[in-house]
């Protein structure tokens, strides 16, 4: 038989991918591993008759002739399918792969592969469904929408692509119920989850790694608590950490569950936890370590992060340079003409190599109304001048702009003007977050 499988502890994207694959391979059976995530388990409690699947223990691995592997291609994430993997390796079983994760050393190879860096594996399968002009019913469309929404943070994670949004739009056209999507996206915390949340809040240790605040929190519990990933996400969002690693020591099971969450593209928690045998993607990942020591695992995670530290966008990456400047003795009328010619809204005022003020079009207009255009720039320039160093982060620059309500920051090192950072520079980067900062074209200074 043809068999559709995914990784252990399947989440919504994994399960939605199996159901989408079944539309493409209608004779294939779907089988889940030994465990599924808590939100998916709750969904299946109501929908198991609609979305039937075989449990792993019910599958005769000797009877499988073709495997359709979705949302995974790492052999180490296919626990319980060892005999099937042996038969794939020996060429007895054909393999088709649909995955969106980064490559790893233990990746399987298939005779057909669709592996692309989209936000959700479900998106890849939807594109095949569309090309075949297949249709979905309301429940199928809703499940597939859940798959995309959960793996892209409702289309907000940095890993989200336009293809994910296009797929969601098509699903809505197929009748996907946002009411049901919200029901499973916004799950109330259980009493056990609230207890863990209380333990985590305020107990996070923050490390500066490559200029990024990365949090670590350890909790100990005697038994497994479902939904630890959701709790970790809430802690990260409530406390504003760029990334957070939760080290959950489950004493009765003698294992440690590692959960990584990231809000910034420069911290790839999937790549970090891959080094410890886990899996996931840039914004969300996990690993389970049998018999692991929490302190040793923290040290190992820090070692991995420090070996290849994140590189957040810094002011030097996005500032405009060289910079037009004005002498404080220049008449305001002349400055107004210069600003129009340069198409600038404001420029630094420099005397003997030092920034002594800022002058803007707004200042010029005020002087025009007051018939003061004959006066020098020094008469109405803004001061003192708030400056920023070139190695400060984009977040630091934005915070200063907001706090001081200013539209541009001269970039200064050792008293020398290197460039200027304007609101337009910041907005340009914010709306191109998925692009490599080294590849971004600079606006004309």
C-alpha positions in Angstrom: 0.0 0.0 0.0 0.9 3.7 -0.2 1.5 5.3 3.2 1.5 8.9 4.2 3.5 9.7 7.3 5.0 12.6 9.2 7.2 13.3 12.2 6.5 12.1 15.7 4.4 14.4 17.9 2.6 15.7 14.9 1.3 19.2 15.0 -1.4 20.9 12.9 0.9 21.6 9.9 2.1 18.0 9.9 -1.4 16.5 10.1 -2.9 19.0 7.6 -0.1 18.0 5.3 -1.0 14.4 5.5 -4.6 15.1 4.7 -3.6 17.4 1.8 -1.3 14.6 0.5 -4.2 12.2 0.6 -6.0 14.4 -1.9 -3.1 13.9 -4.2 -2.7 10.2 -3.4 -6.3 9.2 -2.9 -5.5 5.4 -2.4 -2.9 6.1 0.3 -3.5 5.6 4.0 -2.5 8.2 6.6 -0.6 7.1 9.7 0.5 9.1 12.7 3.3 8.3 15.1 3.0 7.4 18.7 2.3 10.9 19.9 0.5 14.0 18.6 0.6 17.5 20.0 -2.0 18.5 22.6 -4.0 20.9 20.3 -4.1 18.4 17.5 -5.2 15.7 20.0 -8.1 17.9 21.0 -9.0 18.5 17.3 -9.0 14.8 16.6 -11.3 14.1 19.5 -14.0 15.7 17.5 -12.8 15.1 14.0 -11.3 11.6 14.1 -14.3 10.1 12.2 -13.9 12.7 9.5 -10.2 12.4 9.2 -9.4 8.7 9.6 -5.9 7.5 10.1 -4.0 4.4 11.1 -1.9 4.5 14.3 1.6 3.4 13.8 1.1 0.1 15.6 -1.6 -0.8 13.1 0.7 -0.6 10.1 2.4 -3.6 8.5 5.7 -1.9 7.5 6.5 -4.9 5.2 3.4 -4.2 3.2 4.2 -0.7 2.2 5.3 -0.1 -1.4 5.5 3.7 -1.4 5.9 6.3 1.3 4.7 9.9 1.0 6.6 11.9 3.7 5.3 15.3 4.7 6.6 18.1 6.9 9.8 16.2 7.6 12.7 14.4 5.9 15.1 13.8 8.8 15.4 10.1 9.6 15.9 10.8 13.3 12.5 12.4 13.5 10.7 9.2 12.3 10.7 7.2 15.5 9.0 3.8 15.2 9.4 3.6 11.4 12.9 2.0 11.5 11.9 -1.0 9.4 10.3 1.2 6.9 13.4 3.3 6.7 15.5 0.2 6.1 13.3 -0.8 3.2 13.5 2.8 1.8 17.3 2.7 2.1 17.5 -0.7 0.3 15.3 0.6 -2.6 12.3 -1.7 -1.8 10.0 1.3 -1.0 9.6 4.4 -3.2 9.7 7.8 -1.4 8.0 11.1 -2.2 8.9 14.1 0.0 7.1 17.4 0.7 9.0 19.5 3.3 9.8 23.1 4.2 12.6 22.6 6.8 16.3 23.4 6.4 18.5 20.6 5.3 20.2 18.3 7.9 22.8 15.6 7.7 20.3 12.7 8.2 17.9 13.9 5.5 16.3 11.2 3.4 16.3 11.4 -0.4 13.3 10.6 -2.5 12.5 9.9 -6.1 10.3 12.9 -6.0 10.9 15.9 -3.7 9.2 19.2 -3.2 11.4 21.0 -0.6 11.1 24.7 -0.5 11.5 27.4 2.3 7.9 28.4 2.7 6.3 29.0 6.1 4.3 25.8 6.1 4.5 22.4 4.5 0.8 22.5 3.9 1.3 25.4 1.5 3.4 23.2 -0.8 0.7 20.6 -1.0 -2.0 23.1 -1.6 -0.1 24.4 -4.6 -0.2 20.8 -6.1 -3.9 20.6 -5.2 -4.5 23.8 -7.1 -2.6 22.7 -10.1 -4.7 19.6 -10.3 -7.8 21.7 -9.9 -9.0 19.7 -7.0 -11.5 21.1 -4.5 -11.9 20.8 -0.7 -14.9 20.6 1.6 -15.3 23.0 4.5 -13.6 20.7 7.1 -10.7 20.0 4.9 -10.2 23.7 4.1 -10.4 24.6 7.8 -7.8 21.9 8.8 -5.4 23.1 6.1 -5.8 26.7 7.2 -5.0 25.6 10.7 -1.9 24.0 9.4 -0.7 27.2 7.8 -1.8 29.5 10.6 -0.1 27.5 13.3 3.2 27.2 11.5 3.4 30.8 10.5 2.0 32.4 13.6 -1.2 33.4 11.7 1.1 34.7 8.9 3.2 36.8 11.2 6.5 34.8 11.6 9.5 36.0 9.7 9.5 32.6 7.8 6.1 33.4 6.2 6.1 33.9 2.5 3.6 35.3 0.0 2.9 31.8 -1.1 1.5 31.0 2.4 -0.8 34.0 2.3 -1.9 33.0 -1.2 -2.7 29.5 0.0 -4.7 30.8 2.9 -6.7 33.1 0.5 -7.5 30.1 -1.6 -8.6 28.1 1.4 -11.0 30.8 2.5 -12.4 30.6 -1.0 -12.9 26.9 -0.4 -15.0 27.7 2.7 -12.4 27.5 5.5 -14.1 28.5 8.8 -12.1 31.2 10.6 -14.4 30.7 13.6 -13.1 27.1 13.9 -9.5 28.2 13.2 -9.7 30.7 16.1 -11.2 28.0 18.3 -8.0 25.9 18.0 -5.5 28.8 17.7 -6.7 30.5 20.9 -6.7 27.7 23.4 -7.2 28.6 27.1 -4.4 27.4 29.4 -5.1 24.5 31.7 -4.5 24.8 35.4 -1.2 22.9 34.9 -0.1 25.2 32.1 -1.0 28.3 34.2 1.1 26.9 37.0 4.1 26.5 34.7 3.5 30.0 33.2 3.7 31.4 36.8 7.0 29.5 37.4 8.5 30.8 34.1 7.5 34.5 34.4 10.2 36.4 36.2 12.5 33.4 36.2 14.1 34.0 32.8 17.8 34.4 32.6 18.8 36.8 29.8 22.0 36.5 27.8 23.4 39.0 25.4 24.4 36.9 22.4 25.7 38.9 19.4 23.8 41.9 20.7 20.5 40.0 21.0 18.7 39.3 24.2 18.1 35.5 24.4 16.2 34.1 27.4 16.7 30.8 29.1 14.3 29.4 31.7 14.3 26.1 33.6 11.3 24.4 35.1 11.0 21.1 36.9 7.9 18.9 36.8 7.2 15.4 37.9 5.1 14.5 34.8 4.6 15.7 31.3 2.5 18.8 30.9 0.8 19.2 27.6 1.0 22.5 25.8 4.5 23.6 27.1 5.2 25.2 23.7 2.2 27.5 24.0 3.3 28.5 27.5 6.8 29.2 26.2 5.4 31.4 23.5 3.3 33.4 25.9 6.3 34.0 28.2 8.4 35.2 25.3 5.7 37.6 24.1 4.8 38.9 27.6 8.4 39.6 28.6 9.5 40.8 25.2 12.4 38.5 24.7 13.9 38.2 21.2 14.1 34.5 21.6 13.5 32.0 24.5 14.6 28.5 25.3 12.6 26.6 27.9 14.4 23.7 29.5 11.7 21.5 31.0 13.0 18.8 33.3 10.4 16.0 33.6 11.7 14.0 36.5 9.4 11.0 36.4 10.1 10.4 32.7 13.8 11.1 33.3 14.0 13.3 30.2 14.3 17.0 29.4 12.1 18.7 26.9 13.7 21.7 25.1 11.4 24.3 23.5 12.8 27.1 21.4 10.8 30.2 20.3 12.1 33.2 18.4 10.5 36.5 17.3 13.5 37.6 15.2 14.9 36.2 12.0 18.5 36.4 13.2 17.9 33.8 15.9 17.1 30.5 14.2 15.9 28.2 17.0 15.4 25.3 14.6 19.1 25.4 13.6 20.1 25.6 17.3 18.0 22.7 18.4 19.0 20.6 15.4 22.5 20.4 17.0 20.9 18.6 19.9 18.9 16.2 17.8 15.7 18.3 17.7 13.8 19.8 14.8 11.7 22.7 13.7 12.2 26.0 11.9 13.5 29.5 12.6 10.7 30.6 14.9 9.7 27.4 16.6 11.6 24.2 17.4 11.8 21.4 20.0 14.0 18.5 21.2 13.7 15.8 23.8 16.8 14.5 25.6 16.5 11.3 27.5 18.4 11.4 30.8 19.6 15.0 30.0 21.0 17.3 32.7 19.4 20.7 32.5 22.5 22.7 33.4 24.6 20.8 30.9 22.0 21.3 28.2 21.9 25.0 28.9 25.7 25.2 28.5 25.4 23.2 25.3 22.7 25.6 23.9 24.8 28.6 24.8 27.8 27.0 23.1 25.9 26.5 19.9 24.6 30.1 20.0 28.0 31.6 20.7 29.7 29.5 18.0 27.6 31.2 15.4 26.1 34.3 17.1 23.1 36.0 15.7 23.8 39.2 13.7 21.0 41.6 14.2 20.6 44.6 11.9 22.8 47.5 13.2 22.7 51.1 12.4 25.7 50.9 10.0 23.8 48.4 7.9 20.9 50.7 7.1 22.1 54.3 7.6 22.5 56.6 4.6 26.0 57.8 3.7 27.6 60.1 2.8 25.6 62.8 4.4 24.8 66.3 3.2 25.5 68.8 6.0 24.9 72.6 6.5 27.1 75.2 8.1 25.4 77.0 11.0 26.1 80.4 9.3 24.1 79.5 6.2 21.0 81.6 5.6 17.7 79.7 6.1 16.5 80.6 2.6 19.5 78.9 1.1 19.0 75.9 3.3 15.4 75.6 2.1 16.5 75.5 -1.5 19.2 72.9 -0.7 16.7 70.6 1.0 14.4 70.8 -2.0 17.3 70.0 -4.3 18.5 67.1 -2.2 15.0 65.9 -1.5 15.7 65.7 2.2 13.3 66.5 5.0 16.2 67.5 7.3 20.0 67.5 7.6 22.7 67.8 10.3 24.3 71.2 11.1 28.0 70.8 11.4 30.7 73.2 12.8 34.3 72.3 12.7 33.5 68.6 12.2 31.1 68.4 15.1 27.3 68.0 14.8 25.8 71.0 16.6 22.2 70.9 15.5 19.6 69.6 13.1 17.5 71.7 10.6 14.3 70.4 9.0 11.8 71.6 6.3 9.4 72.2 9.2 11.9 74.6 10.8 12.3 76.4 7.4 8.5 76.7 7.0 8.2 78.2 10.5 10.9 80.7 9.6 9.2 81.5 6.4 5.9 82.3 8.1 7.8 84.5 10.6 9.7 86.2 7.8 13.0 85.1 9.3 14.5 83.4 6.2 17.4 85.9 6.1 18.6 84.6 9.5 21.3 81.9 9.8 20.6 78.3 10.5 21.9 78.6 14.0 18.9 80.8 14.9 16.3 78.0 14.6 18.1 74.7 14.4 17.1 72.0 16.9 19.5 71.2 19.7 20.9 69.4 21.6 21.3 66.7 19.0 20.6 63.1 19.7 23.1 60.8 18.0 23.6 57.1 17.8 26.7 54.9 17.3 27.0 52.8 14.1 27.1 49.5 16.0 23.8 50.1 17.9 20.9 47.8 16.8 17.9 48.8 14.8 15.7 48.2 17.8 17.9 50.6 19.9 17.6 53.2 17.1 13.8 52.9 16.9 13.4 53.1 20.7 15.4 56.4 20.7 13.4 57.8 17.8 10.1 57.0 19.6 11.2 58.2 23.0 12.5 61.5 21.7 10.0 61.8 18.9 12.7 62.6 16.3 12.8 61.8 12.6 16.6 61.4 12.1 19.7 60.4 14.0 23.2 61.4 13.0 25.5 58.3 13.2 28.6 59.3 15.0 31.8 57.5 16.0 34.6 59.2 18.0 33.0 62.6 17.2 33.0 62.0 13.4 29.8 62.0 11.4 29.6 58.7 9.5 26.0 58.8 8.2 22.4 59.5 9.1 19.5 57.2 10.0 16.1 58.6 9.1 12.5 57.3 9.6 12.5 56.4 5.9 15.6 54.2 6.4 14.0 52.4 9.3 10.7 51.9 7.5 12.4 50.6 4.4 14.1 47.9 6.5 11.0 47.1 8.6 9.0 46.4 5.4 11.8 44.2 4.0 12.4 42.1 7.0 12.8 38.9 5.0 15.6 40.2 2.9 19.3 39.8 3.8 20.4 43.2 5.2 23.7 42.9 3.2 21.7 42.7 0.0 19.3 45.6 0.6 19.8 48.6 -1.7 20.5 51.8 0.0 18.3 54.8 -0.6 19.9 57.8 -2.1 21.4 59.8 0.8 
